[in-house]
Amino acid sequence: MKAIVTVVEKISSEAHIDIPDGLAELGIRQHVVDHYNSGEMLALLNIFHVDFESISVHIGKKPQITWQPGKPWSPKRPYYFCKLGRFALTLLTDTEQNLTRTEVYFGHQKQLIYTS
């Protein structure tokens, strides 16, 4: 018999970055957001703290996930999606920067519940 154990953890990561001198608070925030969105910060992020949220067990056959290709933003940024029960998952990639982001939406509300 096979059992699938799912552990949900809240992970806090920390990165030490240089902020240009003379920026106001709004400028500092924008610098940090731009640095994160560019992907440069990902190489600097280290796990700082982990909080256990939940654990569950599914006994039996693992649900099959089949990713379907979607319309990409560009040839170097493929996009995929799938449905898993009441959840919709998207997988966004950037082959130039070697990055992947997964988003999980619940039900028809299109409420984003997870991204990484």
Contacts in CASP RR format, 6 or more apart in sequence:
PFRMAT RR
TARGET T0000
AUTHOR 0000-0000-0000
METHOD contacts of the structure
MODEL  1
MKAIVTVVEKISSEAHIDIPDGLAELGIRQHVVDHYNSGEMLALLNIFHV
DFESISVHIGKKPQITWQPGKPWSPKRPYYFCKLGRFALTLLTDTEQNLT
RTEVYFGHQKQLIYTS
1 59 0 8 1.000
1 60 0 8 1.000
2 59 0 8 1.000
2 60 0 8 1.000
2 61 0 8 1.000
2 62 0 8 1.000
3 57 0 8 1.000
3 58 0 8 1.000
3 59 0 8 1.000
3 60 0 8 1.000
4 57 0 8 1.000
4 58 0 8 1.000
4 59 0 8 1.000
4 60 0 8 1.000
4 62 0 8 1.000
5 55 0 8 1.000
5 56 0 8 1.000
5 57 0 8 1.000
6 55 0 8 1.000
6 56 0 8 1.000
6 57 0 8 1.000
6 58 0 8 1.000
7 52 0 8 1.000
7 54 0 8 1.000
7 55 0 8 1.000
8 53 0 8 1.000
8 54 0 8 1.000
8 55 0 8 1.000
9 50 0 8 1.000
9 51 0 8 1.000
9 52 0 8 1.000
9 53 0 8 1.000
10 50 0 8 1.000
10 51 0 8 1.000
10 53 0 8 1.000
11 47 0 8 1.000
11 49 0 8 1.000
11 50 0 8 1.000
11 51 0 8 1.000
12 47 0 8 1.000
12 48 0 8 1.000
12 49 0 8 1.000
12 50 0 8 1.000
12 51 0 8 1.000
13 45 0 8 1.000
13 46 0 8 1.000
13 47 0 8 1.000
13 48 0 8 1.000
14 45 0 8 1.000
14 46 0 8 1.000
14 48 0 8 1.000
15 41 0 8 1.000
15 44 0 8 1.000
15 45 0 8 1.000
15 46 0 8 1.000
16 44 0 8 1.000
17 32 0 8 1.000
17 35 0 8 1.000
17 41 0 8 1.000
17 44 0 8 1.000
19 28 0 8 1.000
19 31 0 8 1.000
19 32 0 8 1.000
20 31 0 8 1.000
23 31 0 8 1.000
35 41 0 8 1.000
39 97 0 8 1.000
39 99 0 8 1.000
42 99 0 8 1.000
63 84 0 8 1.000
65 82 0 8 1.000
65 84 0 8 1.000
65 89 0 8 1.000
66 82 0 8 1.000
67 80 0 8 1.000
67 81 0 8 1.000
67 82 0 8 1.000
67 91 0 8 1.000
68 80 0 8 1.000
68 81 0 8 1.000
68 82 0 8 1.000
69 78 0 8 1.000
69 79 0 8 1.000
69 80 0 8 1.000
70 79 0 8 1.000
70 80 0 8 1.000
70 81 0 8 1.000
71 79 0 8 1.000
72 78 0 8 1.000
72 79 0 8 1.000
73 79 0 8 1.000
76 94 0 8 1.000
76 95 0 8 1.000
76 96 0 8 1.000
77 92 0 8 1.000
77 93 0 8 1.000
77 94 0 8 1.000
77 95 0 8 1.000
78 93 0 8 1.000
78 95 0 8 1.000
79 90 0 8 1.000
79 91 0 8 1.000
79 92 0 8 1.000
79 93 0 8 1.000
80 90 0 8 1.000
80 91 0 8 1.000
80 93 0 8 1.000
81 88 0 8 1.000
81 89 0 8 1.000
81 90 0 8 1.000
81 91 0 8 1.000
82 88 0 8 1.000
82 89 0 8 1.000
83 89 0 8 1.000
86 106 0 8 1.000
86 107 0 8 1.000
87 104 0 8 1.000
87 105 0 8 1.000
87 106 0 8 1.000
87 107 0 8 1.000
88 104 0 8 1.000
88 105 0 8 1.000
88 107 0 8 1.000
89 102 0 8 1.000
89 103 0 8 1.000
89 104 0 8 1.000
89 105 0 8 1.000
90 102 0 8 1.000
90 103 0 8 1.000
90 105 0 8 1.000
91 100 0 8 1.000
91 101 0 8 1.000
91 102 0 8 1.000
92 100 0 8 1.000
92 101 0 8 1.000
92 102 0 8 1.000
92 103 0 8 1.000
93 99 0 8 1.000
93 100 0 8 1.000
93 101 0 8 1.000
94 100 0 8 1.000
101 115 0 8 1.000
101 116 0 8 1.000
102 114 0 8 1.000
102 115 0 8 1.000
102 116 0 8 1.000
103 112 0 8 1.000
103 114 0 8 1.000
103 115 0 8 1.000
104 112 0 8 1.000
104 113 0 8 1.000
104 114 0 8 1.000
104 115 0 8 1.000
105 111 0 8 1.000
105 112 0 8 1.000
105 113 0 8 1.000
106 113 0 8 1.000
END
